[in-house]
């Protein structure tokens, strides 16, 4: 039988007669003991606490009189990271860098620690996951040795704060926030209470000293940042470190940035000597061939505001099982399935339904934006007909279920990047805007016009269907 919850006696209000001292649990107008009127009053109730007016630390000023020189960003020495941060690290800023194990977070931040250190700006690298000698071996391998870079292996918050008093760094790197614990808080390191306390203490000391702080954070198996959501709200910048451990490409995305935009992406290449920024990463996503191959098509994707030329590949073979396989790598399975349905219904290509279909990207890049739909559809159609697309062709556009080719954002920037890399022919939706000089652009309104670029057997160039612009 359920028992109703009742308030404790300490929290329950009481009433007492000021004349005779008689008590009761509810108010009465007349005391039944001494028969006096208006003498029953409440007593023992919890006092209402209010915050008293305190002394202000700094007076409020008109916003135009605030000095912004103290918030000027300082370069980290890594151009691609500066791009994502919005120019560099702002004094007092706290940055959370999260990513899967083995993606290269520690390698990148150790390189940043060495490049940001100089005679006027010391860097303190605190590791809680490795010993100091292990970090030194990595520093030797990536050539991250500097006299102004200090290294400590600590898992106690009070010891970390002690190192800050001794070194007085301009940049603190903590790897990672889940391994440090405060002795004043119950719970194991990495727990919600410990992560909240450690992050809060480091944020306070960073703001007081004007010290930039980089915190390494773990992620769950779903890719979300581990720990309480409050951690992401407390820090100033949240960076997501992405990459396939079997590929060389690494991407740093801005999830949150109080000092800049979140539509920038930094590209890095991971190799034996460390991690290097890529100012022009399009070469990783392309395969250079002397002769065109059926089932390949190029597109231009936007990673943040950066255009990247990527290659989509497709292969179709006769299926040996009743349910044909549909395998994708670097592409969303749902988008590929939609393109197959559009090709079969709107493009009148019936050979795809009973064949195994494999589709992938080159270089480990992941294409999730709808602007790659047209390239996926053309690659599938080219593989089904065993006919290569014309050389130096890029396809840009979103494909709807009715077969229409819709406009996408940033077409001019995509075309400019393709033209810079030597591509001379592009398929785009209608009204693409300004076109680079010397580039042939074919505007297509639906899949029927787009499939016309597939040459007949023995033809080398695309038929003149659709609306061409030069």
N, C-alpha and C positions, 0 to 999 in steps of 0.2 A: 504494500500500500504506500502510495506516494505521500511524503510528508512536506507540507508547505514550509517554505523558508520564512523565518521571522527575524526581525532585527535583534541584535544583541542588546542586553540590558544597558550596556555602556552607550549605545547609540540611540536608545529609546528616550524621548523627552519625558520628564517628570514634573509634577505640579505639587506645590506645598502651600498650606495656609499660613500666612504670616502672623496670624493671631495665636493659633493653638499648635501649629506644626504638623497638622494632619496632611498626609501625602496621598496622591492618586496618580493614575497614568493618563488621565484626560482632564481637560479644564472644566470647571463648574463655576457657575455664577455665585453660588452660595455654599459655604462650607457645611457639610452635613454634621460635623462634629460640634462646632461652636455656634452654628447658625448665623455666622457673620457674612455679610454680602460684600462681594468684590475684593476678597482677601486672598483668593487662590491665584498664585502666580507660578510661572514656569521657572525651574531652576535646574542646573546641571546640564544644560544643553551645550553642545560643542560650540566653541567660540568661532566666529566668522573671521577668517584670516584675510588680510589685505596686504598688498605690497606697498610699503612706504616709499615716498619720493626719495630717490637717491641722488648722489652727486654724479654729474655727467663726466665722462672721460674726455671727450672733445666736443666743443660747441658745434651746433648745427650751422652750416654756411650755405649761402646760395650755391646752386650746383655749378654755376659758371666760375666760381672762385676756388673750386677744388683743384688741387695740384695733381696733374696726371703724369708728371715725370716719374713718380715713384712706381707707376704701373707700366712702364715701358718694357716691352718684351726683350729678352736677351736670347741670342741664338744658341741652340744646343750643339751646333757644329755638324748636325746631320740635316741636310736640306730637305729631304723628304719628310722628316718628322716636323721640321719647322713649318712646312706647308700645311700639315694637318692641325698643328697647334695654333695657327694663325700668325706666324712670325717668330715664335720662340716661346720661352718660358717667362711668365710674368712673375716678378718677386712676390712671394707669399702665396702663389698658386699651388694647389694640390691636385695632382693628376693621377687618376687610376688607370692602369694599363692591365687589361684582362685578355686572356687567351688560353687555348688548350695547352696541355703539357707538351714540351718539345717543339713548339712552334717557333721559338727564338726570342722570347721576351727578355730573358736574362742576357743573352748575347747582345741584343740591340742596346739595352740599357747600360751594360758595361762599356760599350763603345761610346755612348752618349756621356757617361761619367768621365771618361778620359778626355774627350774632346771639349767638354764644357769646363774642365779644370784649367786654371791658370794662376799666376802669382797673386791676383787680386780676388779670385773666386775659388775657394776650396770646394771639393766634392767629397761627400761621405757616402760610401756604399756599404750598407748593412745587409748581410745575408743571414737568413734564418733557416735555410734549407740545405746549405752546403758549408763546408769548412772553408776557412780563409785560404788554405793551400789549394783547394780545388778551384776557387775563383781565380787565384793567381795563375794557375795553369791555363785557364781560358783566356785570361788577359794576355799572357805570352803568345798564345796562338793567334789572337786577333790584333796583337800589337796595341793593346790598351794600357800602356804603362805611362804614368805621369807622377812626378814628385808631389803634386798637389791633389792627388787622388788618394783618399784614405779608405782603408778597408777594415771592417769589423764583422765578426760572426757573433751575433747575439739573438736571444729569443726572449729576453726580459725587457719590458717597456722601460723600467727605471734605468737599466743599463744603457739603452738607446738614448734616453734623454741625457744621461751623463756624458756620453760621447758627443752629443751636440754642444754641451757646455765646454768640452775640452777642445774640439776641433773648430767650432764656430763656422760651419760650412755655409756656402751660398746655395748649394744643391744637395738634397738628401734623397737617396734611392734606397727603398726598403723592399727587399725581396725575401719573403712576401708578407703581406699584412696578416695572412691567416696563420703564420708561424710564430708571431709575437704575442705574448700574453702579459697582462698586468697582474702583479701579486695581490692587489687589493680587490680583484674581482674573482668571484667563484666561477668555475667552469674551465674546460679544457681549451687550449689554443685553437682558434678557428671557429669557436662557438659564436652565437649571435651577440652575447653580452661582451665577450672579449674583443671581437672585431669592432664593435661599436665604441668601446672604451679606447682601444689603441688608435683607431682612426680619429676619434675626437681629440685625443691628447696631441697627436701629431699635427692636426689641423690648427689647434690653438697655438702651438709653438711656432708653426710656420707663419701664421698671420702676425704674431708678435715680433718675430725676428726678421720678417721680410725674406724668408727662405723658401725657395721653390722645392717642392717635394714630389717625387714620383713613387707611387705605391703599386706594387705588382699584386694583382688579384687572381684568384683561381676561378674557373668556370665549372659549371655542372655538366653532366653528360648531355643535357639538352642545349648547351651553349650559352646559358644565362650566367651572369656573374654570381658567384657563390657569396653567401652571407646575406645579411639583412638588406632590404631595398633602401633603407635609410643611408647606407654607405654611398650609394650613387647620388643621393640628394645632397650629402654633406660636401663632397668634393666639387672642385670647380670644373674639371675636365674629365671625361670618361672616354678612353680610347679602346677600341676592340682590335686585337691582333689576330688576323685570320690567315689561313693557308693550309694546303694539303701537305702532310708530312712527306708524301712521295713526290712532290713537285718543288721546284726552286722558288716559286713566286710566293711572296708574303705581302699582305695588304694591311695597312693600318687605317682604320676608319674612325672618324670622330662621331661618337654617339651623343655626347653632350659637351658643349664648349661655351663658357661664359665670356671668353675673350675673342671669339671668332665664330666663323660659320662651321656647320657640321656637314657640309657637302663637299669636303675635300678628302682625297684618298692618297696615302703615301704608298709607293710601290718599292719593294725591296727584293733582293735576290740573295738567297741563302746558299753559301758554299763552304768549303772546308776552312777557308781563312776568315770566316765570319759572315756578317750580313752587310750588304752594300746597297745603297739607294739607287734606284733606277729612274733617271729623268725621262727616258724614252723606253718604256717596257713593251711596246707593241711587238718587237721582234721575238719575244718569248711565245707569243700566241699565234705565230704564223709558221707555215711550212713552205719553204721555197722549193719550187719544182720547175724543171725545164718544160714539161708537158702537163697540161691540165688532166686531172683525174676525176672521174664521175663521183658524185656524192659529196663534193666539197663546195662550200660557199663562204665568202667573207662578209663580215658585217662590222659596224663601228658601234661599240657600246660606250656609255658614259658611266664612268666610275667617279661619282661626285660630279665635279665639273671637268674632269679630265677625259678626253676621248681616247679610246683604245681600239685598235683594229684587232679583231679576233676571228678565228676560223672555226666554222661548224662542219663536222664530218658526219656522214650517214652511210650506212651499209645495209643492204637488203639481200637476204638469201632465202632459198626455199626452205620452208619449215618441215621438220621431220616429226612434229608432234601436233596433236589436234588444236592446242591453244598456242598460237605463235608467240614468240618471246618479244618483249618490248624492254630494251635495256638502254639506260641513259647514263651519261657521265658528264657533269658540269652543266647540265640542262635540267629544267624542271620537267618531270615526267608528265605532269598535267598539260603543260604547254605543247609538248611533243605529241601527245594524244589528240589535242585539239587540232593541230596542224594536219595530222593524218586524216581526221574526219573531214576537214575542210578540203583537202586534196581529193579525197574520194568522192565527196558530194558535189563540190563546186568546181573542182578541177578535172573531174571525170577520169581519175586515175584509179582503176579498180584492182591493180596488181598488188596493192599494199596490204589488203586485208588478210591474206593467207600466207604472208611471208614473215620471217623473223627480221626485226628491225633493230639496228644498233645505231645510236647517235651519241656524239661526244664533242667536246671542245679540245683545243690544243693548248698545252702549257699549264693546265690546271686551273684556268680561269673559269668562273661560274657566271653564266649568263642567265639573269632572272628578269631583266626588264623586257617589256613587250616589243621593243624596237628590234629585237632579234627574231621575231616571228617570221618575217619574210625570208630571211636567210635560212632558217630551219626548214621552211616549206620548200624552198628551191633545192636545198641539199637533199631532202627526201625524194623530191621529184626527179632530180638528176640521178640518184642512186637507183630508183625504180626503173628508169628508162636506159640506164647504163650509158648515159650521154653526159660528157663534161660540160660545164658552163663556160662561157667565154673567159679568157684570161683577163686579169686586171679589172675584175668586176666586184663591186661591193653592193650588198642589198640592205636597205634600211627601211623599216616600216612595221607597224602593228597590223596583224591580220585578224579580222572579225569573223564570227561564225557565218555571216552571210557572204563571205568571200571578199569583202571590201578591204582595201589597204588604207589604213588610217594614218594620219599625221602623228609624229612624235616630236618631243622637244629637242632643241639643239641640233637640228638638221644641218645648219650652216657650219657649226663647229665640227660635226662628224665628217662632212664633205671636205672641209679644209684639212683635217688630219689624214683622210684617205688620199687626197691629192698630194700632200707632203711626202707620203710614203711611195708615191709613184703609181697609184691606181688611176686609171683614165676613164672608167665607165662605172656608173652608179645607177641603181634602181631605187627610186624614192617615191613617196606619196605625192599627190598633186600639190602645187604651190610650195616648193621647197625654199623659196627666197633666193638670195644672192648665191650664185654658183661660182666656184673658182675658175679662173681663166684657163682654158685648155682642157677642161674636163667635160666629158659627155654625160649628161644626166637624162635618164628616161623616166618620165613620170607615169606611174601605173595606178589605176584606180581600183582594180580588182585582181584576183588571182589569175583570171584568164589572160589579162595583159601581161602579168608578171611571168607566167609560164611560157610566153612567146619567146623569151630570151633563150630558152633551151634550143640549140641549133639542131637541125635535122642531121641525120647521119651524113658525115662528110662535109658539113658546112662549118666554117671557121668563125663566123661572126653572127651576131644576133640579128634577127629580122627587124625591119623598121616598122614595128607596130607600137602603138602608144604614142605619147607626145614627147619628142626629144627636145632637149635644150642644151646649148653649149655656152 
